[in-house]
Amino acid sequence: MAEILAPAGDGVSFDAALNSGADAIYLGLTDFSARKSAANFTLDNLKEYAARAHVLGCKVYVALNTLVKDAELTDFFRCALQAWNSGADALIIQDIFLGKLLHEVYPEIVLHLSTQAGVCNVYGAKLAKRYGFSRVILARETPLSDIREIAQELETEVFVQGALCTCFSGQCYMSSFAGGNSGNRGYCKQPCRKKYKIDRPGFEKFSYRLSLSDLCLGKDVLKLVQAGVCSFKIEGRMRSAAYVGSSVKYYRDILDKNTGEEKADYSDLMRSFNRGGFTRGYVYGQDPNLISSDIQGHAGEKIGEISVIQNNATFTYVRSNYKPEDGDGFKVIRRGKEEVGGGVWRSFYPQLKDGFCLIKNTAFQAGDWVCLTLDKRLENRVSARRKKINLSVEGFFCVGKAPEIHIRGAFGEKIFEADFLAQEAQSRPFTEKDFSECFMKTDEYPFEVKASAQIKGELFIVKSQLNALRRNVFRQVFVCLSATHPTLEERKISAPIVNIETEKGQLLAVIDNDFTSEVYEKIKPDYIIFKPNDYSNEDELSNFLRLAEYYAWHKLLYLPAFSVGMDLNRVLKIVKEFDGVYADGVFALEFCREFSIPLFAGTGFNLFNSWSAFACKSEGVSEIVLSKELSDKEAAFAKEVGAFCLSGGGIKLMDLGHCVFGKRCSTCDERTLYEMTDEEGRTFPLRRYKNSCCRFEIYNYALLAHEREERALYDFTALSNSEKEKFLLCTDVKSGMSGFTSGAAKRGIK
């Protein structure tokens, strides 16, 4: 049976997950966690939480799923070892190259490849397996056909509940370039949850154009079981304990076929968190409810409507069958789309027969929906749950002999002998009831005890001795059940040794979808990276190839990070016309290896430190580009490893796996480029391209212009010919021309 994997951002959520029936819990530490804003856990208390989970048959996975800088490498590997030695059953790693190094030195440590690695096709799974990962956590955008194929290759984990990132996993740089807060480092400020407008009819008004609904696959998880998925992941390390407990119980009841609870479980889900309903996401194709453009925060569950009471200056009447609890929270939503206010109900408010009162708000209108967003009864139900394991405890007592305690459970039988002798009774003898009353007390241990005793003769047991025996027995049972893998001693991890011969002098690579501009006569790139607007358009391909042949370009085909099986089938049909590929997804290492295609590893590889860069180079790739989030100082090893750096043009901020226009294909204007504007007036180029279906990219509002590195990469994809000309006049931001940025090069990111 597939496991239910629950999030825990703090101890309260951990207990909610454990007591609601989770098979495994994932959590982050104070360092190297992609959810820095969560309370998280420490190496000191991880051991305690892991032990409690193991006693109840639940695993604990520790997320070390951020990108790591050179200065942090020692701490990262030490933290990984300490987390393992504290009881972690697996470590979740984003940087596949650091995971490879960790596995080579500590093959005992179980590794799961984070969704941030962007695995959405079988080649990514094959690479993870070759590098020593035992499980891959799939990108949320992965369709069912690819899930089936991947599950045949490697243990597979799939998101089934919770928030959906707008951007394809691991490729979001919007928060980073909007203020130096990198999502890849755990500091995402969620600019995707803000309002934008797009220059297309019907989309000109500000709305939450990038915000996605929360995922809820519900009974569809049973189809994923048939597809071979081994783990169902619930997102939500930033969510409440009520949300965690409700989500776990919902999927527990589905998998256990407890159909009588389904309606109540779903209601609890709605009340704990949703953004105006749920979506099935991408598994079965883009769901119609994927984008939540009207409501950004928690919408709750509708339980009534506003009904105006005349001549009441203090309260507004809510018509509802729901009986509120003191402290319940409500949100008022007009026509199910526009939030107009809310309130908290208190027990001293006026009592009504067919409803209740909220404090008056002039924004309320008759007919507005009243939605329950904080259910105190639900919180109490979740916190009251207690998962326990059954123990059969039998005592054997005989005068003059040391008492024996026999413990039976799912683990078998264990026998414990007391360090004292039973004495002959001088007054009231020791009874089976005395024994049961003592051993029914389980202290802090999660045991459900059925106690009995066999007593030969009339004997006496000192109560304090019996209590001490009970505590010692239960402590030893707890320690036995919580036991995990052996502790590992620290071993030396070194940087990969690679013999690198790099071409001397400056080299230039350019990414573009249109090479007809005269700028290419001026800059003469060493690598031309063709980014088609449509991978199936034979005319577009032929026009480029004629141009490339005329200028004798060293030409590469651009391979997006989000490339599922159908996309790669199209790529294979045309890649033979090129000298290799430039790829933004690590899966390309295995894809190119299998088909003997020369590879230029792009910025999407997120090569964030020298060790990962050397490890990537050791795969025999022709060229690599370092992460665009590194500062000049942090990228100083670029010359040593022979790496390119993004130095000019557009900065791609997001790869989207869905249509931002809701897939309204019949009314589509099929433009390649749009303008997306935020409420501060900044305009972001929004590009459409086609492979197996339409995909979108978002670029930064300001062009990048940085002092050219020895190996420089320009991205001209979303630039007009005039912008390309303008850029060539400003290759140094110190010249002061407006509309340019140095990106992360000067200030870096957290």
N, C-alpha and C positions, 0 to 999 in steps of 0.2 A: 504494500500500500504506500502511496506517495505521502511524504511528510508535509505537515503544515508548519511553515516557518514564519515565526512572528517577530515583529520588531520590539526593541526595548530601548527607549531613550533615557530611562532612569529606573530606579529600583521598584517603584510602584507599578510601572508598565511591565517590568520583568515579572513581577508576581501575578499580574493580571493575565499575562500570556501563559505562564506556567500552570496556574490554577484553572484556566479555561480550556486546557487540553492541547496546547501546542506540542508538537513533536520535537521542535528545535527553535531556538531563539538566537537572533543575531543582534549584536550590540557593538558600540564603538568605545574606544578608550579616549582619554583626554587628548592624545596625540594621534595624528595620521588617520583621523576619522572624517569622512565626507559629510558628516553632520556635526559641525563644530558648535552649532547653537544648541544642541541637545545637552542635557546634564551629563550624559555619558558615564563611564565607569573608570575606575582606576585599577592599576595592576594589584593594588593592595586588596580591593574588595572583590575583584574578579574571581579569585579562588573560592570565596564564600558562595557567590552566586552560582558558579559552575557546579560546586558540590551539591547544592540544593537541587539544581536541575537534574544532575545525574542520578540522584536518589530516586527521583520520580520518572526516570527513563527518558529525560529530555536532553538533547544536545545543545551546545552553546558554540556559536560561530562568532569570531571576533573580526570586525571589519577594520583592516588597515588599508583603506581604499582611496588614498589620496596620492597625488604625484609627489615625488620626493626630490628635494634639492641635494646637490653634492654635499653640502655642509651637514645634512641630516642623515646621511647613509648609515653611519655607525649607530646612531640612535634608533633608526628604523629596524635594522636587523636585530639589535638587542631587544627592542620592544617586541618583535615577532617571537623571539625565543622565550621571553618572559611570559608572554600571553599564552604560548603553548604550554609552558611549564606550570601555569596557573590553572590549567584545566580546559583550555579551549579545545574543541573537537575538530576545528578547522579554522584557517585564516583566510579572509577574503581580501584579495590583492588586486589592485587596478593595474599596476605596472607589470606587464607580463614578463619583461626582461628581469626585473628584480625577483619576481617569483621563480623564474628559471634558476637564477643564482642561488636563491634560498633552498630550492629543492636539491640542487647539486651538493650542497654542504649538509643540509638536514633532510635527507630523504624520508625520515620518519614523520615529518610535519605534513599534515593534510592541507592542501591548498585548493581554494575555490577561486576561479577567475571572475572578478567583479563585472557587473553589467557595464561599468565604465570603460571596459575594454572593447565594447561595441560588437560582440560576437552575434552575428545574425545569419551566418551561413556555415556549412559543414567544414569549410577550410579553417575558419577560426577555431572550431572545436578540435580539429586535427592538430592545429598548432599548439593549443592548450594542452592536449594530451601528450604531445611530443616534449613539451616543456615540463611535464611532471604534475600538472593540475589534475585533480581527480573529478572535478565538477566545473561546469561552465554556467554562469548566470546570464541568461540571454538578454539581449537588448529588448526593450518593451515592444519595439516595432517588428519583431520577428514574426512572420506569418506561419500558419499551421504546417504548411508543406515543408518549410525549412526546419521547423521544430521536430517533426517526425524524423527527418534525416539526421539531425544533430543528435537526437536521443539514441540513435542506433550506434553512434560513435563514442559518446561520453555521457556520464551522469549529467542530467540537465535540470536546471532550476528556472522556473518561469514566474513572473509577477502575475498575480491574480486579483489583487485588491490594493487600492490606494492611489496616491497622486501619480500623475503621468508627467514626466518632463516634456516640455515642448520640443526641445532639441534632441537629436539622436544621441544616445549615450556616449559620454566622453568627448563630444565635439562642441560643447557649449562654452563660448568665450564672451558672451554678452555681459555678464556681471563683471567679468575680469576687466574688460576694456571700458566699461561704464564707470568704474571707480576703483579698480585694483583689487576687487574681491572675487577671487577665482572659485568657481564651482568645482574645478578639479582639485582644489585644495581644501574644500569643505566650507567655504565662506560665501556661497551663493546668496545674492540679495534678491533673487527672483524678479528681474526686470520683465520676464515673460508674463507676470501676473499684473502688469500695468496696462493702461489703455493706449491703443494705437488706432490710426486710421490709414486706409490704403486708397490710392488713387484709381479705384475701380467702382463703377456704378453699384450702389447698394452697400458700399463699404467705406464711404467718405466720412461717416460719423465716428467719433471716438468710442471705442468699445474694447472689451478684453479679447482682441483678435488672436492673441497667441496663447491664451490660457486654456488648458484642457480640463475636461471633466475628470472626476476620479474614476478609476478603473474598478469594475466589479464583474467578474466572470461568472459568479454564481455556479449554477449546475453545469455550465460548460466545462468546468474543471474535470468532469467525468470523461469528456472527450480527450482531454489532455492526458489523463491516465492511460487511455487506450493508445495514445500517441507515444507513450513511453516516458513521459515526464516523471521525475522522481521527487521533485520538491515544489510546493506551491508557496510562493513568497508574498507576504503581506507587507506593503510599504508603510512606513509611518513612525520612524524614530523620533519625530517631532510632535506626534499626536498624543492624545490623552490615554490614560489607562482604560477608560470606558470604551474608546475606539478599539484599542488592542484586544480587549476581552471580547467585545462584540464580534469583531472580525474573526477571531479564532473560533468562537463558538459557532458562527455561521457556517464556516467551512468544515468544522468538526462534524456538525450535524448532517451536512451534505454527504461527506465521505462515509459517515457511519449510517447513512440512510435513515436518519431520525426525522422523517418528513413532517411529523406533527409540530415541530418547532419552527418550520421554515418561515412562516408569515411573521411570527414574533421576532425571529432573528433578523429578518430584513428590516423590520421597523427599527430595531435597535441600531442597525447600521446607518440608516437614514438620520437618526437622531444624534449619532456620535460624530459623523462628518460626511458631507456630500456637497458638491458644488452645483446645486440645482438638478440633481439626478446623477445617474451613473452612466458609464459607457463600457462597451465591450472592447474598446481599444482597437488594436491592429490585427489580432490573431486571425480573424475571419475577414480581413479587409477593413478599410477605414469605416468605422462605425458612424452612423449619422449624428449621434450625440457626442462625438469626440470633443468638439470645441465648445467651451463654456463661455461664450462671448458676453453674456448678460450679467451673470453673477460670479463674483470672484471668491468670496469667502464661504463659510459654512452656511448652507441654506436650511438645514434641518428638515423635519417632516411636518407637512401641513396637518394641523389638528383643529383648525377653525377659521373663522373670518371676523373681521371688524364689523361691529354693528353700532352705529352712533346712538348714544344716550343723550337725550335733550336735557338741558339745564344741569349738567354735571361738569363743573370746572376742573375737577381733579382726575377723574377716571374715564377710561374708554372701555366699553363693553365688548367682550369677545364671545361670540356664539360658538359653543363647542361642547362636545360630550366628554372631553378630556378633563380629569380632575387633577389640577396642578399640585405640586409639592413645593413647600417653601424653598426658594432658591432656584426654581426652574427658570431657564432662560428662553426668551422667545425673540424671533425676528419677524418683522412685518414686511411682506413682499407684494408689490403691486403686479397683478396679472402674471404672477409666477416668474417675473423677469427683473423687476426693479426694486432694490432694497430701499425702504423708506423709513426705517427705524426699528425699534425693538424695546425690550423691557425685561425686568426680572419680577416674578410674582412672589409676593410675601403673604404669609398666612393671616396677617391682620387686615388685608384688603377686604372690601365688602364681599359677602357670600351671595352667590346667585344660584338659581336652580339649574339653568341650562347653559351655563357658561361661567366666565370669571372676568375679573377686571385687570387692566394694566394702567399704569400712569398715562394720563392723556398726552397726546402728541399731536400738534396741529397738522402734521404731515399726513396723519392717518385719514383714510377715506373708507366709507362703507364698502364692503366687498373685498378689501385687501386681505390677502392670505396671512394667517398667523401660523408660524412654523416653530416647532419645538426644537431648540438647538442645544439646550443643556437639560438633560433629564436626570434629576437627582436620584430617582428610584433606580434608574439604570446604573448610575455610579455606585450606589449601595449594593446592588445585586452583584456587580462585577467584583467589588472589593470583598464581598462576603464569601466568594467561592473558595473552596479549599480542596485541592487535589491531594489524595493520600494513597499510600500503598498498604495493602492488607498484610498483616502479620498474625500468624498463629503462635501464641506463646504458651508453653506448657512448663510448669515447674515440678521438679521431683525432690521430695523432702523425706529425710529419714533421720531419726535421732542419732547423733554422733557422727554424721557424715556431712560433707560439704554439699549444700543444695546445688542442683543442676538446673539450668534454664535452657530449654530447647526452642529455638526460633525457626519457624518455617515460613517460606514465602516463595515468590517467583524465582528466587536465586537458589532454592533448595533448602537445606537444613544446616543450622549452625548450633553448636552446643557450647555453653559457657558455664564454668564452675566457679562458685563463690569462694572467697578467701577466708570464710569462717565456717564453723560447724553448727548444725542445728542442735539446740539444747533440749533437754527433757522439760516438759511444761510443769511449772509449779502451781499455776492457777489456770486461767482460761487458755486453752490450747489454740495454736495457730490453725486457721481454717482456710478452705479454698476461697471463701469470700474475701478474706484478708489479702490473699495473694492477688485476686482479680482486681480489687479496688486499688491496689498499689500499681499494678502493671497496666491498668487502663489509663494511667496518667502518662502521657507521652511527652510532656514538657514542650519544647519548641520543635520537636521532630514530627515530620508529616506521616505518622503511622496511624493506621486504623487497626486496633488490637482486639483479638478474640483470645481471652485468657482462660486457662484451666490449670488444675494442679492435682498431683497424686501425692498424698501425705500418708506415710506409714508411722503409725503410733501417734501419741499425743506429745507434741513438741512445741517449742517456743522459739520465735525469731525476733531479735531486736529490730524495732521498726526502722531505726536510722540505718542499720546494716542492710535491710531489705531495700530501702530507698536508694542507698548508694549502689547496691547491686543493679537495680533497675536502670539507674542513670548510666552506669558503666556498660551494661549490655546494649542499651539503645544507642549509646555513643559509638560503640564498636560496630554495630549493624549499620549505622549511618556512614561511618568511615569506609566500611567495606563496600556499600552500595555506591558511594560517591567516588570510588577509586577510578582513576583514568590511566592514561598511558604513562610510561616511565618518564622521569625527569631527564632532560638532556643537558649535557655540559656545553658550555660555549665553545664554538669552533671558529676558526679564522675564515672569514669571507674576503676574498680579494677581487679586485677589478679584473675583468676578462683581459687576457693577453691576445692582442690582435696585431698582426703585421700589416700596417696600413701604408700603402704607397699612393700618395695623392699628387695629382697634377699641380705643378706650381703656377703661380700667377692668379689673376682674377678670373672667375667663371661666373656666368650669368645664366639663370634659368627663368623662363617666363611662362606663367599659366594664362591662357586666354581662350575665349570661344570665337574670336574673330581676329584673324591675323592679316587682314587686308590693309590695316593702317600703315602709313608711311613711316611710323616710328621704328618699325623693324629694320628699315634700311639704315637707321641711325645707330641703333643699339646692338644689332647683330648678336642675339643670344646664342649661348653654347648648347642650351637645351630648350626646345620648344615643346610645351606641354599643352596638348589640344584637349579642350574641355567642351565636348559637343553640347549643343542645345537639344539634340535628339539623337540618341545612340542608334536609332533605326533609320535615320534619314540618309539615304545613300547619296543624294546630291550634295548635302552638306559635307559628308565625308570625302567624296570625290574632289570637290572644290579645294578642300584643305590639302589633300594629298598632292594635287597638281602644283599648288603653291609651294609645298614642302620640297617637292622634287626640283622645282625651278631654282629654289634658293639653297638646295642641298642641306636642309636642316636635319639635325639629330632630333627626331620627333618621338614624343612619348604620348601615350593615351592616358587621360586622367581617369582614375578609378576611385569613385566616391567611397567614403567610409561606410555608408549605408548601401550595401550591395547584397541583395538576397540572391538565391539560386537562379531565378529567372533573369535577373540583371546580368549575372556573370555569364549565362549562356549567350546573351547578346554580345557581351564583350569579347568572348572567345571567337565569335564570327568575324570580328574586325581587327583584333589585336595583331594578327599576323602582318598587317600593313604597316605596323609601327616598329620602332627600334626597342620598345619596351613599354612599361607603364610607370606612371607616377601615381602612387596610391596613398590614400589618407586613412586606411584601416589596417591594423596589424595582421588581419587574416591574409593579406596579400603575400606575406612571407611564405605561407603554405601554398596558396593558389599559384604563385609564380614558380615556386619550387616544383610543383607537380607538372606544370606545363612548360617548364624551361623558358620562362619569360624574364628578361632583365628587369630589375626593380629599382626604382628611385623612391625611397621611403619619405613620405611627405610630413607636413606639420601635424597632421592628424594622428601620427604615431605617438605624439606627446613625449618625445624624447627629452626628459627633464633633467637628466644628470649624466655625467660622463660614463658611468658604468653601464647604463642602459644603452647609451649611444654606441659604446664599444661592443656590447652584446649584439646589438642590431647589425653592426658592421660585420661581426663574425659570421653572420648568415650568408655573406657573399653578396649583399646588395651593392649596386653600383654607386649610389649616392644616398645621403640622408639629409634631412632638414631637422634642426632642433625645434623644440616647442616655441611657439610665438609668444608665450607668456614669460619667457626668461629675460632678465635684464642683460645688458652688455657684460656686466661683471660676472653674472651667473653663467653666461654662455662663453666664457673665456676659453673653455676647452675646445671650442669649435675648430680652431686651427689644428690642434693636436689630433683630433679624430677625423679631420677633413670633412666637416659638416657645412651645409648651407644654412643661412639664416634668412627668415622673411624680412626683407629690407624696404619694400616699396609696393605701392598700389593699394588695392583693397584689402581689408582684413575681414576674412569670413568669420562671422560670429556664431552662426548656427547652421546646421543641416537639419532640415525638417523631413520627417518620414510621412507627412500627410499633406493634403491640400488645405491651405489656409482659407480657401473659399468654400469649404464644406463639400467639396467634390460635386459641385453643380455643373456637371460637364455639358449639359444641353445649352446652357447660357454662357459658357466660357468664352472670353475674348481671346484666349490663347496667346496673350502677350508673353514675351520673354522676360521683360523687366518692368517692375512696378516701384512705386515709392511708398514706403511705410513711414509714417510720421508719428512721433510721440508727443505728449502734452507739453513738452518743453520746446517743441518746434524743430527737433532734430530729425532729419530725414535719412532713413536707412534703405539702401537699394535691396529690393526683394526680387530674386531671380528664380524663374521657373526653368526646369529642364526635364527631359523625358528619357526614361529608360523603360523598364517594364510598365511604369505608370509615371504620372507627373510627380516631380519632387521639387522642393524649394530650398533656397539658400538665402540667408540674411547677411548683409555686409555692413561694416561700420559706417557711420555717418561721415566720418573724416577719413581722408586717405592717409596711408602710411608713407612717410618719407624720412628715411634714416640714412646716415652715412653708410655708403656701400661697404659691405664686408668683402673679404677675399672671395667668398662664395656667396653670392646674393641671389635671392629668389624674389621676383616681382609677381604679383597677382593682378592681372589686368582684366579679369573676367567680367566684372560688373561696371567697368569704366567705358565711357564714350571715347571716341577718337580724340576729341578735344581735351578730355581729361588726361588721356595718355600723354598728349603733348605738354600739357600743363605740368604733369608730374615730372617729365624729363627736365623741366626748368628748375625743379626744386628737389633735387636728390639729397639735399642737406637741410634739415628743418631749421637750422640756425639762420637760414637766410630770411626767415620770418614771414614767408608767404602764408596767407590765411587758408584755412580748410585742411591743414595737414597736421598729423600727430606723429610722435615718435613711438607711440604704442607703449609697450612695457619696457622698452629698451633702456630708458633712463631711470624710471622709478621702480620697476619690477612690480611684483604682486605679493600679497601675503603668502 
